[in-house]
Amino acid sequence: MEESSDEVTESTASREQVGSSSDRRARPSIDLTKPPVRSRGPAQAGGPAKGVEAVDVDLYYGAFHAVKSVNLTIAPNKVTALIGSSGCGKTTFLRSINRMHELNPGARVEGRIVLDGSDIYAPDVDPVEVRRQVGMVFQTPNPFPTMSIYDNVAAGLKLNSSRMKKPQLDEIVERSLQGANLWAEVKDRLDKPGAGLSGGQQQRLCIARATAVEPDVLLMDEPCSALDPVATLAIEDLIQELKASYTIVIVTHNMQQASRASDVTAFFNLETSGDPGRLVEVDETTKIFSNPSKKATEDYVSGRFG
């Protein structure tokens, strides 16, 4: 069973995924119990990101057991692809990494998800702060429709720091749009509505908005599924550039995209309909697609099912 109530969840997460910029060359340890106190100087790209570890994670929607016993280490500054047939729980697991799963009524998590040594589900952890540290890009581009291109990128920065001076804000907006390979296309129309961009441009705008607040981890839920082939390749190229600064986890149904864009691939599956999804196998992407250890993985990546 995949996540439901996308519209409400995406709107909520977009508002909550805000945070201040930090020096990416030497990030401090994360205290998720309160908003971090960070330098307001320009963030530097290319620094070490943070890894994520899932330990005995079980995910539920009420009484329904959606995902069972996931143990997975997500390496920093790598792209990890989550693949599997529809309903196997990969999107539900992805959203548990920044506590969006619990936004669904009756949803709960058992086990631990650890970011930089801190269990993000510990009782004293602020879920809003988790979503500042772990950004999200959704399947359908969702720029704020009433905001300009500039204000879309700056939204999180403005919400987090009303005292940020305009020149500094300008610098971060420009850098974020450059990082999303969008600056050259929009620099002369920053005051125009973000919703007026093409689908591929809107998705890159959402990536710029997510990275402007300098998260450590960037989650992408089928970010290219609504895009044409040219826009898809642009996003895939961008992902390769972004991993120098971020830990990236991407859900995709496109096997070619997983093989092109990821360093590590994790295959999720369920034995029969109604069973919880499970992590079957995780390995380097080249091995998953050339010589997987499990027959179910081989059957899926070769197109025998799914």
Phi, psi and omega in degrees: 000124179270169183299145176246181178056045183301319187297313180294316183296315181296318179296315180297313183294322179299323178287328187270340182279072180228153179182170183269160181279152180221166177286114185287349180283335183208077183282141177286163173300150187267126170254107186274003182277345180204159178301138183287151171265116187229157174297144177264010177287168182301133177288146181253129181282159171090010180273173180290134176268187181250146175271166180231141177229125174260129184235112177050051184273126173238137184236138185229149163245099186061236179276348183281125179271104188274320183220136186236130165053056178270126171236115187209130174257123180255113187287145178290151178055034174231161172256118177252122179262134174255118182238164180149163182290163179301136178090002183274355174099006184293321178290321176301317178295316179305314183287341176288340183290337173237025173063027173280335178306320186286353176289344176279132181304131178083355181284146176208164183231137170241148185100193184230142167237119191250126176241115178053041177086354181250131175285115185290347178258011176297150186302330184267008183270135179276116182297330177295320178294324175302316183288342171285326181276336182237099184280168185219135171241128190264170182300315178257126179306134185226060173297151177294118192293333183266001183257152174288170176303313180302309184292330175300314181291322186275355189304310181294322180295319179294320181292326184275335183212099179289348183265000180294129183284152185303314180301322179291320177297317178302318182295317181291320178298314180297315181297320181294319178292324175295319179296332178267010180055041183237345187303312184299332183274339187234000189298335180264006179218040182296339180272000179275156182298137177297330181291349180274358179280164174291168182301315179295321177293321178299320180293321177291327174297318178295325176294318177298318178298319181292322184276344181300328182268009174055062172287171175266329183232141178237118179261138180228117182261096182047059189292346183249003188295334181260010186250158176281169184302321180294314178295325178298314179296326178295319178293319179298318177297320179296319179302319179297325178286321184292333184293346174294336183244342187226154165274127187239132174236126185232133170265132178212145171264357184265107183295324178295321178295316178300318182290328181279318196261345188249157174264326182230142178234134176244125182259123176255148179204166171228143187291312177219159180302133182097343176282157175289149174289151180225152171280114184275315187200144174222135181195178174302142185302320180299323180286319180302321185268352179244324184207065181293156182278333185253140180296323179299321177297314179300317181297322183287311185289339177272357176088014180288336173206169177099000000 
